[in-house]
Amino acid sequence: MTEIKVMKGADIKFAKMLSEIEQWGHLTSDFERLSRLDPNGCFVAWDGSARAGIVTTVTYKDYAFLGNLIVKQEKRSRGIGLMLMQHSIAYLDKRGVETIELDGVFAAVSLYRRLGFRDKYLSLRFVRKPGERRKEAAGAKVCSESSQSLTLFDREKIGFDRGVFLKELIKDHTDTTYCLTDGKLLAYAVTRGRANGAVHIGPLVAENRISCDRLLSTITPKHNQRILTIGVPEINRAAIEIVLRHCFEYCPPSLRMYRGSRIDYERHVYGIVSSDVG
Ligand SMILES: CC(C)(COP(=O)(O)OP(=O)(O)OC[C@H]1O[C@@H](n2cnc3c(N)ncnc32)[C@H](O)[C@@H]1OP(=O)(O)O)[C@@H](O)C(=O)NCCC(=O)NCCS
């Protein structure tokens, strides 16, 4: 019999193992952060006494993001993925969430559509391979702004408050959070190493394209010898143009989908946090 239970500390090793098999690059700390932020919002499917799958959610008041839906290979096609989705949606509905979003791989889109998710746009992924490149003009610096001022800026730019999550993320990456200021804050970005050795940039939120460009001009030369990744909402055309100019290349995208009320908040989003938390 399959049962869905809340993810506990003892389940995190299993969650990390599944994400490793999928090569999603998550760290143990990513799952710990999600569980800490909402101790009841991440789930494990149990098939009898064995763990069979996971799903995670992060809630920013009326808006939530659903991610990390993975069922163990040998347990697939038995309805466990559907059960995990139904369970997490019911949980979020009960919390009064009005909009749920996710980044779906194309093979799973029909499952999400059946559950009421609608297509929003392509969630583009870019990678920048290591290589010698000229040092570009900088301008931004490791951020000395408080996490409170970054989260206030973030709220002002995207229109809802994801401060609780961002404060935790920034606290874990104080030395690799960058910002651009000119009397006032113009852009910020968190960069963090992933389990696959890449460095991911995101969130990257900017006042305008010039600020985004200047921020990336500081960050990218620091990582000429590393793989850099960034996720960009397809509807932010300026962001696409900028990352291509900074030598990023297209990778297979996923599909941003939403359930409930559609909210459009991407105007200042030049880099998403990641495909599991939005
Ligand atoms: C997607 C996934 C969680 C589905 O789990 P599952 O337990 O096999 O799903 P179910 O048995 O409940 O089947 C529900 C639907 O999943 C979808 N599905 C089936 N196989 C799939 C696959 N290999 N990849 C993606 N989706 C698949 C189908 O739409 C299926 O509906 P159908 O049986 O009517 O065709 C599972 O295939 C998986 O872990 N894939 C790898 C990780 C991944 O891609 N996760 C989705 C990230 S957005």
The ligand as a Tripos MOL2 file, in Angstrom:
@<TRIPOS>MOLECULE
LIG
   48    50     1     0     0
SMALL
NO_CHARGES

@<TRIPOS>ATOM
      1 C1          7.4580   12.0790  -13.4760 C.3       1 LIG1
      2 C2          7.3940   10.9560  -12.4960 C.3       1 LIG1
      3 C3          7.4960   11.5030  -11.0700 C.3       1 LIG1
      4 C4          6.0660   10.2280  -12.6430 C.3       1 LIG1
      5 O1          5.9820    9.2890  -11.5940 O.3       1 LIG1
      6 P1          5.0960    7.9520  -11.7440 P.3       1 LIG1
      7 O2          4.9220    7.3770  -10.4020 O.co2     1 LIG1
      8 O3          5.6930    7.0760  -12.7820 O.co2     1 LIG1
      9 O4          3.7650    8.5920  -12.2890 O.3       1 LIG1
     10 P2          2.3540    7.9000  -12.3680 P.3       1 LIG1
     11 O5          2.5000    6.4000  -12.3600 O.co2     1 LIG1
     12 O6          1.5090    8.5190  -11.3090 O.co2     1 LIG1
     13 O7          1.9040    8.3350  -13.7930 O.3       1 LIG1
     14 C5          1.3530    9.6000  -13.9870 C.3       1 LIG1
     15 C6          1.8570   10.1960  -15.2560 C.3       1 LIG1
     16 O8          3.2560   10.4900  -15.2060 O.3       1 LIG1
     17 C7          3.6980   10.7110  -16.5160 C.3       1 LIG1
     18 N1          4.8830    9.9010  -16.7720 N.ar      1 LIG1
     19 C8          4.9780    8.6140  -16.9190 C.ar      1 LIG1
     20 N2          6.2550    8.2560  -17.1620 N.ar      1 LIG1
     21 C9          6.9590    9.3720  -17.1570 C.ar      1 LIG1
     22 C10         8.3160    9.6690  -17.3420 C.ar      1 LIG1
     23 N3          9.2240    8.7190  -17.6150 N.pl3     1 LIG1
     24 N4          8.7110   10.9400  -17.2140 N.ar      1 LIG1
     25 C11         7.8280   11.8720  -16.9460 C.ar      1 LIG1
     26 N5          6.5230   11.6490  -16.7730 N.ar      1 LIG1
     27 C12         6.0850   10.4110  -16.8860 C.ar      1 LIG1
     28 C13         2.6140   10.2960  -17.4590 C.3       1 LIG1
     29 O9          1.8870   11.4390  -17.8520 O.3       1 LIG1
     30 C14         1.7480    9.4290  -16.5440 C.3       1 LIG1
     31 O10         0.4630    9.3860  -16.9880 O.3       1 LIG1
     32 P3         -0.0350    8.1000  -17.8580 P.3       1 LIG1
     33 O11         0.3140    6.9020  -17.0340 O.co2     1 LIG1
     34 O12        -1.4690    8.3450  -18.0010 O.co2     1 LIG1
     35 O13         0.7440    8.1630  -19.1320 O.co2     1 LIG1
     36 C15         8.5360    9.9110  -12.7310 C.3       1 LIG1
     37 O14         8.4880    9.4900  -14.0570 O.3       1 LIG1
     38 C16         9.9210   10.4420  -12.4200 C.2       1 LIG1
     39 O15        10.3700   10.3980  -11.2850 O.2       1 LIG1
     40 N6         10.6260   10.9460  -13.4500 N.am      1 LIG1
     41 C17        11.9860   11.4630  -13.2850 C.3       1 LIG1
     42 C18        11.9810   12.7960  -12.5530 C.3       1 LIG1
     43 C19        11.1380   13.8110  -13.2790 C.2       1 LIG1
     44 O16        11.3160   14.0380  -14.4660 O.2       1 LIG1
     45 N7         10.2380   14.4550  -12.5290 N.am      1 LIG1
     46 C20         9.3670   15.4760  -13.0550 C.3       1 LIG1
     47 C21        10.0130   16.7900  -12.9150 C.3       1 LIG1
     48 S1          9.0100   18.0990  -13.5240 S.3       1 LIG1
@<TRIPOS>BOND
     1     1     2 1
     2     2     3 1
     3     2     4 1
     4     2    36 1
     5     4     5 1
     6     5     6 1
     7     6     7 2
     8     6     8 1
     9     6     9 1
    10     9    10 1
    11    10    11 2
    12    10    12 1
    13    10    13 1
    14    13    14 1
    15    14    15 1
    16    15    16 1
    17    15    30 1
    18    16    17 1
    19    17    18 1
    20    17    28 1
    21    18    19 ar
    22    18    27 ar
    23    19    20 ar
    24    20    21 ar
    25    21    22 ar
    26    21    27 ar
    27    22    23 1
    28    22    24 ar
    29    24    25 ar
    30    25    26 ar
    31    26    27 ar
    32    28    29 1
    33    28    30 1
    34    30    31 1
    35    31    32 1
    36    32    33 2
    37    32    34 1
    38    32    35 1
    39    36    37 1
    40    36    38 1
    41    38    39 2
    42    38    40 1
    43    40    41 1
    44    41    42 1
    45    42    43 1
    46    43    44 2
    47    43    45 1
    48    45    46 1
    49    46    47 1
    50    47    48 1
@<TRIPOS>SUBSTRUCTURE
     1 LIG1         1 GROUP 0 **** ****
